[in-house]
Amino acid sequence: MSVYAELVCRSNFSFLRGASHPEELIATAARLGLPALALTDGDGLYGLVKAHLAAKEHRLKLLIATELKLTDGPPVIVYAMDAGGYANVCRLVSASRMSHPKGESGLPWREVAERSEGLIALLPNPAPAEQVAPLAEAFPGRFYVGLCRSLSAGDAAREARADALARSLGVPLCAHNDVHTHHRRRQPLQDVLTAIRHKTTVDKSGVRLQPNAERTLKSPAEMARLFKDRPEVLERTLEIAGRCNATLDDLRYHFSEEDLPPGRTAMDHLRVLTEEGLAVRYPTGVPPAVRKQIDHEMHLIEALDFPGYFLALWDIVHFARSRGILCQGRGSAANSAVCYALQITAIDPVRMGLLFERFLSMERREPPDIDVDFEHERREEVLQYVYEKHGRHRAGMVCEFICYRGRLALREVGKALGLSLDQVDRLSKVAAAYGFDVTPEVLAEAGLSAFDSRVRQTLTLAQEIEGFPRHVSIHVGGFVITREPLVDIIPVENAAMKGRTVIQWEKDDTNALGVLKVDLLALGMLTAVAKCLALIRQHFGRELSLATIPPEDPKVYDMLCEADTVGVFQIESRAQMSMLPRLKPRTFYDLVIEIALIRPGPIVGNMVHPYLRRRDGKEIPQYPTPDVRAILEKTLGVPLFQEQAMKLAMVAAGFTAGEADGLRRALGHKRAEQLLEPYRMRFVEGGTKRGYTREYMEELFEQFRGFAHYGFPESHSASFALIAYASSWLKFHYPQAFTAALLNSQPMGFYAPHTLVADAKRHGVVVRPVDVCRSDWDCTLEEGGVLRLGLRMVRGLNEAAGRRVASARREGYASVGELARRARIPRHELTRLALAGALASLSGARRQALWEIQALGPLDSDDLFFGMPMDGTQVELPPMSVAERVSADYETVGVSLEKHPLELLRPALRKMGAVTAEGLKKVSSGRRVAVGGMLITRQRPPTAKGMCFISLEDETGIANLVVPPDVYERCRRDIHAALFIVGEGVLERSGNVLNVKTQRVVALEGLLG
């Protein structure tokens, strides 16, 4: 019979205090025979949902609790007895966090006393009676003093103080073990966490460390032996556990329903808005198939009580469009005809045959997932609108836990164990390439000893801390909006960003409990498209929108077939550029497939090459039944999309819609390999019973496994394809406006500004340099479609200063001094303008401009002689060489319009026999060749089996290197350290795709001596 429940237990969601995951604590408590456990992390319920799910799995009673930090007293733990007590816990935690900056907390005891209803309080450690007595009075019959025997010095004195305090207050004593780990073997990690928290080393932590490993989970029998002289203090743990019956299973959540017209329910209003939207989408009449789908969706939405969710999304999108903010829904929401009618999404799911159950299912009864992308520079307007409309008491962003991963784990553990910063740097770089299982040889190459106990322990403990939450951040866009006060349901706290508040649960937690969230995401390409459309409207007089960009332009597809996609959304990566000439997209749906095909899922699932063979007519697709043909024909018999996997599970294996979505969710989970096994037999046996061969079903299931490595839903790919096509069309027809918009939207995309500018120049765009007498803050278009670089390109120039230069210019500036005086530019920013060549129209050469700047008087904002010339001495300064000017351009602007650096290095490269990127086109396949350039991208994806892919830019274009694993290991230092490199190897040609399969990669600087 159990005689003890653990009531004081910290998990790693106490952030650098507890050394075990909530799931580890729950599983161990169940194994040890504990009947109940309370997670008591400080001022937070961060790990509560994970503990709740684990407790249900292990059939262990979980007490909802937290330790509250008091500003005028000792910390106290409160336990929720019922639903009202749970609401009070949430309110107290919210008040504690919201009254302090991010990461801090604290409440006066009176505030706790005012919200004591439904709560039990435990003082974990004895404190002076005068500090505790007022609080104890607020919990009549519900206040306990804790007693912990940690088998360390001071136990007896602490117990005596606890006894005296309990007698003076007239309250009972209750045992606990102040748990910080689920097992004693975690104590070394607990010590490291303590050192990290105090920003010191384990060696210097002294009394901050726990003296032993006794603050760990113990079985009832072990606790009975420890307190054999005081069994009553153990029994009180069961007494408290028995009185606390609050559970997250009782949590009731309702989405906000506001601003309904008089006399209309939320469902009525949704129907009206949907009908209005259908009239816009189908001006000649709603097709019967669409009407049938709308009716089906409306039935589900009403049955699941989700109309408020759709209304809120409609309202947010309607607000954004009223402000001219580009937005588009994506993800599984694009499977919904209602979302399409409400103009939340832009894909017609009925026309594309998308599976609605991927989005919403009666059987699953889980909240729908709607992602809406907004211009990344204007998304904050949308977020603040949500806060203002619903109030911070009913709207909060979902949090994200920043966890220890790889290099961060190694760096912090290494420093805590006393490694030098140099050793930590070298170890983290090694681990970044090899993971934690590094060989002694690799360590020796990095100058580290495999026999150094601290190095070995760093690797071991960094592996243990991997995945531990380090601090709370903000989810990229998840919002929870409630009808009831949010702080009654989930604790809320301040974010680091001004004007933001976040809930204490992450997206997986909200999904697990059916709490609806809306994802309001930022997408840089929407910003670039919006700016491009504005430039076209201003300079070319053409009014365009995402919806009115002419579809299916053959010339645009010609461009894509040539892989001419630098700057284009989603299809500008090295892998996509290699695929485009092979896939040869000619229609919008080809783009949908192109985007989905270059993903880890299809690559791992061996779907790419079969699809290409069938597209080229080299292989004939085989469909065992007409049902399978209907599902797979549009992807030539290869299941590329999650919706196809779900449909096949239903049609071929007899899964219900809910079971099929369960399979889809298992495929997308980080523990997919374990979660998939229960589905395999069900899938294979279900198919064989329906007449399919076992081999075919096994092959299908293995292809499905690829989705465990990130496979796309078709609706998501289609939504992205719309933006990919739009950006391709803009690049082809208006390259100057498109390039200006990309430069004005940085940072974003795959390529640096110098690559974007070089690409624009190859497309005939005339680009002019930054000039204080002509440039605005943004890049602009001048007469004849000339692209003028903006002041934003000058590194080190403050935006406010740059905008002052443009606004104060009027008819221009006569001198550097006049510029300084009128625009109030400080000396260091004038210097950046001079080095960037932006003062050429005022001073000529850059050194001359620097001389003039130094001759100016004080440039302090309040000086009477601000910017006045103080020295009229004229000198003849030697001009910069071409190489110096090009170097200064790249250092200050990031691009040189005078020459590409490779033009300066070309004579040396020519002596080596290296060809240009353009020259590669004239080399026969299979010939040895060398090519040099500036390294612009380097990728080594996990699915590439150790291959490294490098793109080099020279004055003629971009060359691609494929580096085999052995060459990568041999040349790793140059590949990662050099800016200019030469690759030597054999040219491989596949249609228009050229790659140099390298046998040697070396830094150009080394070749030049």
Secondary structure by P-SEA (a helix, b strand, c coil): cccccccbbbcccccccccccaaaaaaaaaaaccccccccccccccaaaaaaaaaaaacbbbbbbbbbbbccccbbbbbbccaaaaaaaaaaaaaaaaacccccccccaaaaaaacccbbbbccccccccccaaaaaaccccbbbbbbbccccaaaaaaaaaaaaaaaacbbbbbbcccccccccaaaaaaaaaaaaacccccccccccccccccccccaaaaaaaccccaaaaaaaaaaaaacccccccbbbbcccccccccccaaaaaaaaaaaaaaaaccccccaaaaaaaaaaaaaaaaaccaaaaaaaaaaaaaaaaacbbbbbbccccccaaaaaaccccccccccccccccccccccccbbbbbbbcccccaaaaaaaaaaaccccccccbbbbbcccaaaaaaaaaaaacccaaaaaaaaaaaaaccccccaaaaaaaccccccaaaaaaaaaaaaacccccbbbbccbbbbbbcccccccbbbbbccccccccccccaaaaaaacbbbbbbbbbaaaaaaaaaaaaaaacccccccccccccccaaaaaaaaacccccccccccaaaaaaccccccccaaaaaaaaaaacaaaaaaccaaaaaaaaaccbbbbbccaaaaacccccccccccaaaaaaaaaacccccaaaaaaaaaaaaccccccccccaaaaaaaaaaaacccaaaaaaaaaaaaaaccccccaaaaaaaaaaaaaaaaaaaccaaaaaaaaaaacccccccaaaaaaaaaaabbbbbccccccccccccccccbbbbbcccccccccaaaaaaaaaacccccccaaaaaaaacccaaaaaaaaaacccccccccaaaaaaaaaaccccccccccccccccccccccccccaaaaaaaaaacccccccccccccaaaaaaaaccccccccccccccccbbbbbcccccccccccccbbbbbbbcccbbbbbbbcaaaaaaaccccccccccccbbbbbbccccccccccbbbbcccccc
